Amino acid sequence: VSSDDWSDEGRTEPGPWHEIVGVVRDLGTTSGYGSAGIYHPLDRQTTYPVHLAIHVRGDPASFAPRLRTVAAGVDPTLRLEAVMLLNEVINSELKFWGFWFRLTLLVSSIALLLSLAGIYAVMSFSVARRTREIGVRVALGADPRRIAAAIFRRPLTQVGLGVVAGGVLVAAIMIGPDGDALSARQVGMVVAYATLMMGVCMLACIVPTRRALRIQPTEALKADG
């Protein structure tokens, strides 16, 4: 096999030929996104440091002294700097991503709290401004349940449309270009957030509406709005 088969297509001169001495199975280190490769003899003069993965049976920690003995027997100048388990190799990277995950979670929690507070403030203010309208309806003998339904209709419609639009956008982002279906956990998270927003909207509407229904119609007519 010529090394030209593994080079860029733009090359016109063939590379040197290599002799195949063996074929090994896939190691699975490229997560399915890599291409085929060739193992070349190691040049110790230009390659440093060298990382080796060794499969052992039993306790890996107890094999470390024997490994040093084997390395010294192969080459007295060969020194092992560090011996660690394979799952410990990426500990530093996992700590790094764990830090960013916690930071992202904190920022997302703050953004969620601010968004819910904003929804509550806007909806509560919108309903509170209709205190005079509520007083007039009560004075005319309207049913409190019909008044509450009329007051809730507009805020719940507005928030509901926002929840639907946001849910579609979040679903599109989660699906991504691969077109994979959403998992049950992802769907549950979207539904939980939508339910939470609707609950906050309901609470923002209930509090000022109950307050307006409890006051006397003459007092409600004096209120602003």
C-alpha positions as CSV (number, residue, x, y, z in Angstrom):
1,V,0.0,0.0,0.0
2,S,1.4,3.4,-0.9
3,S,1.2,6.2,1.5
4,D,-0.2,8.3,-1.3
5,D,-3.5,6.6,-0.7
6,W,-3.6,8.3,2.7
7,S,-2.5,11.7,1.6
8,D,-4.3,14.7,0.1
9,E,-5.9,14.4,-3.3
10,G,-3.9,17.3,-4.7
11,R,-0.6,15.5,-4.6
12,T,0.8,14.3,-8.0
13,E,4.0,12.5,-6.8
14,P,3.5,9.2,-5.1
15,G,4.8,8.8,-1.6
16,P,7.1,6.0,-0.3
17,W,5.8,2.5,-0.1
18,H,5.3,0.8,3.3
19,E,5.2,-2.9,4.1
20,I,2.2,-4.1,6.0
21,V,3.2,-6.4,8.9
22,G,-0.1,-6.8,10.5
23,V,-3.7,-5.6,10.8
24,V,-5.3,-4.6,14.2
25,R,-8.9,-4.1,15.1
26,D,-10.5,-0.7,15.7
27,L,-9.7,0.8,19.1
28,G,-12.8,2.9,19.2
29,T,-10.9,6.1,20.1
30,T,-12.4,8.2,17.4
31,S,-16.0,7.8,18.5
32,G,-17.0,6.8,15.0
33,Y,-16.0,10.1,13.4
34,G,-12.4,9.2,12.4
35,S,-10.9,7.6,9.4
36,A,-8.6,4.6,8.9
37,G,-5.0,5.0,10.0
38,I,-1.5,3.5,9.8
39,Y,0.8,2.7,12.7
40,H,4.4,3.7,12.0
41,P,7.5,2.6,13.9
42,L,8.1,5.0,16.8
43,D,11.0,7.5,16.5
44,R,12.2,8.1,20.1
45,Q,14.4,11.0,19.0
46,T,11.5,13.1,17.8
47,T,8.6,11.8,19.8
48,Y,8.1,13.0,23.4
49,P,6.3,12.4,25.6
50,V,5.0,8.9,24.7
51,H,1.7,7.7,26.1
52,L,1.0,4.0,26.3
53,A,-2.3,2.2,27.1
54,I,-1.8,-1.3,28.7
55,H,-4.5,-3.8,29.3
56,V,-3.9,-5.8,32.5
57,R,-5.8,-8.4,34.4
58,G,-6.5,-7.9,38.1
59,D,-5.6,-4.8,40.1
60,P,-3.8,-2.2,37.8
61,A,-2.1,-0.5,40.8
62,S,-0.4,-3.7,41.8
63,F,1.0,-4.1,38.2
64,A,2.8,-0.7,38.2
65,P,6.0,-2.0,39.9
66,R,6.2,-4.9,37.5
67,L,5.6,-2.5,34.6
68,R,8.6,-0.4,35.7
69,T,10.7,-3.5,35.9
70,V,9.7,-4.6,32.4
71,A,10.4,-1.1,31.0
72,A,13.9,-1.1,32.6
73,G,14.6,-4.5,31.2
74,V,13.6,-3.4,27.7
75,D,15.7,-0.2,27.9
76,P,17.5,1.0,31.0
77,T,17.1,4.6,29.8
78,L,13.3,4.3,29.5
79,R,11.6,5.9,32.5
80,L,8.0,5.9,33.4
81,E,6.9,9.3,34.5
82,A,3.4,8.5,35.6
83,V,1.2,5.4,35.8
84,M,-2.5,6.0,36.2
85,L,-5.8,4.3,35.4
86,L,-7.3,5.1,32.0
87,N,-10.4,6.6,33.6
88,E,-8.2,9.0,35.5
89,V,-6.6,10.4,32.3
90,I,-9.5,12.7,31.6
91,N,-10.2,13.7,35.2
92,S,-8.8,17.2,34.6
93,E,-10.9,17.7,31.5
94,L,-14.0,16.4,33.4
95,K,-13.3,18.9,36.2
96,F,-13.1,21.7,33.6
97,W,-16.4,20.8,31.9
98,G,-18.0,20.2,35.4
99,F,-17.0,23.8,36.3
100,W,-18.6,25.2,33.1
101,F,-21.7,23.0,33.6
102,R,-22.2,24.4,37.2
103,L,-21.6,28.0,35.9
104,T,-24.1,27.5,33.1
105,L,-26.6,26.0,35.5
106,L,-26.2,29.0,37.8
107,V,-26.6,31.5,35.0
108,S,-29.6,29.6,33.6
109,S,-31.3,29.5,37.1
110,I,-30.8,33.3,37.4
111,A,-32.3,33.8,34.0
112,L,-35.2,31.5,34.7
113,L,-35.9,33.3,38.0
114,L,-35.8,36.8,36.3
115,S,-38.0,35.6,33.5
116,L,-40.6,34.2,35.9
117,A,-40.4,37.4,38.0
118,G,-40.9,39.5,34.8
119,I,-43.9,37.4,33.8
120,Y,-45.5,37.8,37.3
121,A,-44.8,41.6,37.4
122,V,-46.2,42.3,33.9
123,M,-49.3,40.1,34.3
124,S,-50.0,41.3,37.8
125,F,-49.8,45.0,36.7
126,S,-51.9,44.3,33.6
127,V,-54.7,42.8,35.8
128,A,-54.4,45.4,38.5
129,R,-55.1,48.2,36.0
130,R,-58.5,46.6,35.4
131,T,-59.6,47.2,39.0
132,R,-62.2,49.8,37.9
133,E,-63.6,47.5,35.2
134,I,-64.0,44.8,37.8
135,G,-65.8,47.2,40.2
136,V,-68.2,48.3,37.4
137,R,-69.0,44.7,36.6
138,V,-69.5,43.8,40.3
139,A,-71.8,46.9,40.7
140,L,-73.8,45.7,37.7
141,G,-74.3,42.3,39.3
142,A,-72.0,40.2,37.2
143,D,-71.0,36.7,38.3
144,P,-67.5,36.8,39.9
145,R,-66.6,33.6,38.1
146,R,-67.4,35.1,34.7
147,I,-65.4,38.2,35.7
148,A,-62.4,36.1,36.6
149,A,-62.7,34.2,33.3
150,A,-62.8,37.4,31.3
151,I,-59.9,38.8,33.2
152,F,-57.8,35.7,32.8
153,R,-58.5,35.2,29.1
154,R,-56.1,37.7,27.7
155,P,-53.1,37.1,29.9
156,L,-53.3,33.3,29.6
157,T,-53.7,33.6,25.8
158,Q,-50.6,35.8,25.6
159,V,-48.5,33.6,27.8
160,G,-49.8,30.5,26.1
161,L,-48.8,31.7,22.7
162,G,-45.4,32.6,24.1
163,V,-45.0,29.2,25.6
164,V,-46.0,27.4,22.4
165,A,-43.5,29.6,20.3
166,G,-40.8,29.0,22.9
167,G,-41.4,25.3,23.1
168,V,-41.2,25.0,19.3
169,L,-38.0,26.9,19.2
170,V,-36.4,24.9,22.0
171,A,-37.5,21.6,20.4
172,A,-35.9,22.8,17.1
173,I,-32.7,23.6,18.9
174,M,-32.6,20.3,20.7
175,I,-33.3,18.3,17.6
176,G,-30.6,20.0,15.7
177,P,-29.4,19.3,12.1
178,D,-29.3,15.5,12.7
179,G,-33.0,15.3,13.1
180,D,-32.9,13.0,16.1
181,A,-36.1,12.7,18.1
182,L,-36.4,14.3,21.5
183,S,-35.9,12.0,24.5
184,A,-38.5,11.6,27.2
185,R,-36.3,13.6,29.6
186,Q,-36.0,16.5,27.1
187,V,-39.8,16.6,26.5
188,G,-40.4,16.5,30.2
189,M,-38.1,19.5,30.8
190,V,-39.9,21.5,28.1
191,V,-43.3,20.6,29.5
192,A,-42.2,21.3,33.1
193,Y,-41.0,24.8,32.2
194,A,-44.1,25.6,30.2
195,T,-46.3,24.4,33.1
196,L,-44.2,26.6,35.5
197,M,-44.7,29.7,33.4
198,M,-48.4,29.1,33.1
199,G,-48.6,28.6,36.9
200,V,-46.8,31.9,37.5
201,C,-49.2,33.6,35.1
202,M,-52.2,32.2,36.9
203,L,-50.8,33.3,40.2
204,A,-50.1,36.8,38.8
205,C,-53.8,37.0,37.7
206,I,-55.4,35.5,40.8
207,V,-53.8,37.8,43.4
208,P,-55.0,41.2,42.0
209,T,-58.3,39.8,40.8
210,R,-59.2,38.4,44.3
211,R,-58.1,41.7,45.8
212,A,-60.3,43.7,43.4
213,L,-63.3,41.4,44.0
214,R,-63.1,41.8,47.7
215,I,-63.2,45.6,47.8
216,Q,-66.5,47.5,47.6
217,P,-67.6,48.6,44.1
218,T,-67.5,52.3,45.1
219,E,-63.9,51.9,46.2
220,A,-63.0,50.0,43.1
221,L,-64.4,52.9,41.0
222,K,-62.0,55.3,42.7
223,A,-59.0,53.2,41.8
224,D,-56.7,54.1,38.9
225,G,-57.1,52.2,35.7
